[in-house]
Amino acid sequence: MEPHTVANNAPSSELADDLLRGASEIGDFIFGKGGSNRRKVYYLAECSRLPIFRLGSVLCARRSVLMQWIAGQENRIMPPRGDIR
């Protein structure tokens, strides 16, 4: 996984508000409440470059970094549907 760098000059209360702890919280943030979001997060962590890290054995992510990652996924170049050969 590539390291993601984000400026950390925010007060600690803002940093705590930005932190998602556990696959369930990360899944609820990305996919919304309900469903098997926890399993999806573990799958994405294994198979893609989902920007997560561990604090001990707990998966964690920052909301701001996930939003940047999602924007990057949206901006990936995809050929128009009619041009696929």
PyRosetta script that sets phi, psi and omega in degrees:
from pyrosetta import init, pose_from_sequence

init()
pose = pose_from_sequence("MEPHTVANNAPSSELADDLLRGASEIGDFIFGKGGSNRRKVYYLAECSRLPIFRLGSVLCARRSVLMQWIAGQENRIMPPRGDIR")
pose.set_psi(1, 134.2)
pose.set_omega(1, 179.0)
pose.set_phi(2, -73.3)
pose.set_psi(2, 143.2)
pose.set_omega(2, 175.9)
pose.set_phi(3, -74.1)
pose.set_psi(3, 141.2)
pose.set_omega(3, 176.6)
pose.set_phi(4, -110.3)
pose.set_psi(4, 131.7)
pose.set_omega(4, 179.4)
pose.set_phi(5, -111.9)
pose.set_psi(5, 132.2)
pose.set_omega(5, 178.2)
pose.set_phi(6, -134.0)
pose.set_psi(6, 135.8)
pose.set_omega(6, 179.6)
pose.set_phi(7, -58.7)
pose.set_psi(7, 136.0)
pose.set_omega(7, -177.3)
pose.set_phi(8, -117.5)
pose.set_psi(8, 59.5)
pose.set_omega(8, 178.1)
pose.set_phi(9, -109.6)
pose.set_psi(9, 19.7)
pose.set_omega(9, 178.3)
pose.set_phi(10, -88.2)
pose.set_psi(10, 150.4)
pose.set_omega(10, 175.2)
pose.set_phi(11, -59.6)
pose.set_psi(11, 153.9)
pose.set_omega(11, -175.2)
pose.set_phi(12, -60.2)
pose.set_psi(12, -29.9)
pose.set_omega(12, 178.3)
pose.set_phi(13, -66.3)
pose.set_psi(13, -36.6)
pose.set_omega(13, 177.1)
pose.set_phi(14, -69.3)
pose.set_psi(14, -37.9)
pose.set_omega(14, 178.1)
pose.set_phi(15, -63.1)
pose.set_psi(15, -42.8)
pose.set_omega(15, 178.7)
pose.set_phi(16, -63.1)
pose.set_psi(16, -37.6)
pose.set_omega(16, 178.6)
pose.set_phi(17, -69.2)
pose.set_psi(17, -25.6)
pose.set_omega(17, -178.6)
pose.set_phi(18, -83.2)
pose.set_psi(18, -16.3)
pose.set_omega(18, -173.5)
pose.set_phi(19, -87.3)
pose.set_psi(19, 131.1)
pose.set_omega(19, 173.1)
pose.set_phi(20, -106.7)
pose.set_psi(20, 128.2)
pose.set_omega(20, -177.8)
pose.set_phi(21, -112.5)
pose.set_psi(21, 120.1)
pose.set_omega(21, 176.9)
pose.set_phi(22, 95.6)
pose.set_psi(22, 151.0)
pose.set_omega(22, -178.9)
pose.set_phi(23, -63.3)
pose.set_psi(23, -31.3)
pose.set_omega(23, 179.4)
pose.set_phi(24, -65.9)
pose.set_psi(24, -45.2)
pose.set_omega(24, 178.6)
pose.set_phi(25, -64.8)
pose.set_psi(25, -41.8)
pose.set_omega(25, 179.2)
pose.set_phi(26, -63.3)
pose.set_psi(26, -45.1)
pose.set_omega(26, 179.3)
pose.set_phi(27, -63.3)
pose.set_psi(27, -41.9)
pose.set_omega(27, 177.8)
pose.set_phi(28, -63.0)
pose.set_psi(28, -36.6)
pose.set_omega(28, 179.0)
pose.set_phi(29, -67.4)
pose.set_psi(29, -43.9)
pose.set_omega(29, -176.4)
pose.set_phi(30, -78.0)
pose.set_psi(30, -46.5)
pose.set_omega(30, -169.8)
pose.set_phi(31, -106.2)
pose.set_psi(31, -9.2)
pose.set_omega(31, -174.9)
pose.set_phi(32, 92.1)
pose.set_psi(32, 169.2)
pose.set_omega(32, -177.2)
pose.set_phi(33, -70.6)
pose.set_psi(33, 148.3)
pose.set_omega(33, 174.4)
pose.set_phi(34, 93.3)
pose.set_psi(34, 170.0)
pose.set_omega(34, 178.1)
pose.set_phi(35, 77.8)
pose.set_psi(35, -168.6)
pose.set_omega(35, -179.0)
pose.set_phi(36, -99.7)
pose.set_psi(36, 53.6)
pose.set_omega(36, -176.6)
pose.set_phi(37, -63.6)
pose.set_psi(37, -32.9)
pose.set_omega(37, -179.3)
pose.set_phi(38, -60.2)
pose.set_psi(38, -44.7)
pose.set_omega(38, 179.4)
pose.set_phi(39, -65.2)
pose.set_psi(39, -37.2)
pose.set_omega(39, 178.4)
pose.set_phi(40, -62.9)
pose.set_psi(40, -40.2)
pose.set_omega(40, 179.8)
pose.set_phi(41, -64.4)
pose.set_psi(41, -45.5)
pose.set_omega(41, 178.1)
pose.set_phi(42, -61.5)
pose.set_psi(42, -39.1)
pose.set_omega(42, 178.1)
pose.set_phi(43, -64.0)
pose.set_psi(43, -48.7)
pose.set_omega(43, 179.7)
pose.set_phi(44, -63.4)
pose.set_psi(44, -37.0)
pose.set_omega(44, 178.3)
pose.set_phi(45, -63.2)
pose.set_psi(45, -35.1)
pose.set_omega(45, -178.6)
pose.set_phi(46, -80.1)
pose.set_psi(46, -39.5)
pose.set_omega(46, -168.5)
pose.set_phi(47, -105.4)
pose.set_psi(47, -10.0)
pose.set_omega(47, -179.0)
pose.set_phi(48, -134.3)
pose.set_psi(48, -170.8)
pose.set_omega(48, -179.6)
pose.set_phi(49, -102.8)
pose.set_psi(49, 43.4)
pose.set_omega(49, 176.9)
pose.set_phi(50, -58.0)
pose.set_psi(50, 124.1)
pose.set_omega(50, -174.2)
pose.set_phi(51, -77.5)
pose.set_psi(51, 83.8)
pose.set_omega(51, 179.1)
pose.set_phi(52, -121.4)
pose.set_psi(52, 166.4)
pose.set_omega(52, 174.5)
pose.set_phi(53, -148.0)
pose.set_psi(53, 170.3)
pose.set_omega(53, -179.7)
pose.set_phi(54, -114.0)
pose.set_psi(54, 138.3)
pose.set_omega(54, 166.5)
pose.set_phi(55, -111.5)
pose.set_psi(55, 100.0)
pose.set_omega(55, -171.1)
pose.set_phi(56, 69.3)
pose.set_psi(56, -121.2)
pose.set_omega(56, 178.9)
pose.set_phi(57, -103.4)
pose.set_psi(57, 6.2)
pose.set_omega(57, -176.1)
pose.set_phi(58, -97.1)
pose.set_psi(58, 126.0)
pose.set_omega(58, 173.4)
pose.set_phi(59, -68.7)
pose.set_psi(59, 136.5)
pose.set_omega(59, 179.1)
pose.set_phi(60, -137.1)
pose.set_psi(60, 158.9)
pose.set_omega(60, 175.5)
pose.set_phi(61, -154.7)
pose.set_psi(61, 159.4)
pose.set_omega(61, 175.3)
pose.set_phi(62, -102.9)
pose.set_psi(62, 134.0)
pose.set_omega(62, 179.6)
pose.set_phi(63, -54.1)
pose.set_psi(63, -45.4)
pose.set_omega(63, -177.0)
pose.set_phi(64, -62.5)
pose.set_psi(64, -39.4)
pose.set_omega(64, 179.9)
pose.set_phi(65, -70.9)
pose.set_psi(65, -39.7)
pose.set_omega(65, 176.9)
pose.set_phi(66, -62.2)
pose.set_psi(66, -39.7)
pose.set_omega(66, 178.5)
pose.set_phi(67, -64.0)
pose.set_psi(67, -40.1)
pose.set_omega(67, 176.5)
pose.set_phi(68, -64.0)
pose.set_psi(68, -41.8)
pose.set_omega(68, -179.7)
pose.set_phi(69, -64.0)
pose.set_psi(69, -43.6)
pose.set_omega(69, 179.3)
pose.set_phi(70, -62.8)
pose.set_psi(70, -44.0)
pose.set_omega(70, 177.7)
pose.set_phi(71, -59.8)
pose.set_psi(71, -40.3)
pose.set_omega(71, 177.5)
pose.set_phi(72, -64.1)
pose.set_psi(72, -38.3)
pose.set_omega(72, 177.5)
pose.set_phi(73, -65.2)
pose.set_psi(73, -37.5)
pose.set_omega(73, 179.5)
pose.set_phi(74, -67.8)
pose.set_psi(74, -29.8)
pose.set_omega(74, -176.4)
pose.set_phi(75, -89.5)
pose.set_psi(75, 0.0)
pose.set_omega(75, 178.8)
pose.set_phi(76, -62.6)
pose.set_psi(76, 144.4)
pose.set_omega(76, -176.9)
pose.set_phi(77, -78.1)
pose.set_psi(77, 123.7)
pose.set_omega(77, 177.1)
pose.set_phi(78, -125.4)
pose.set_psi(78, 137.0)
pose.set_omega(78, 177.4)
pose.set_phi(79, -69.1)
pose.set_psi(79, 147.7)
pose.set_omega(79, 174.8)
pose.set_phi(80, -57.7)
pose.set_psi(80, 150.5)
pose.set_omega(80, -174.7)
pose.set_phi(81, -59.6)
pose.set_psi(81, -34.9)
pose.set_omega(81, -177.7)
pose.set_phi(82, -73.8)
pose.set_psi(82, -16.6)
pose.set_omega(82, -176.1)
pose.set_phi(83, -92.3)
pose.set_psi(83, 1.3)
pose.set_omega(83, 179.9)
pose.set_phi(84, -75.7)
pose.set_psi(84, 127.8)
pose.set_omega(84, -178.0)
pose.set_phi(85, -116.4)
pose.dump_pdb("model.pdb")
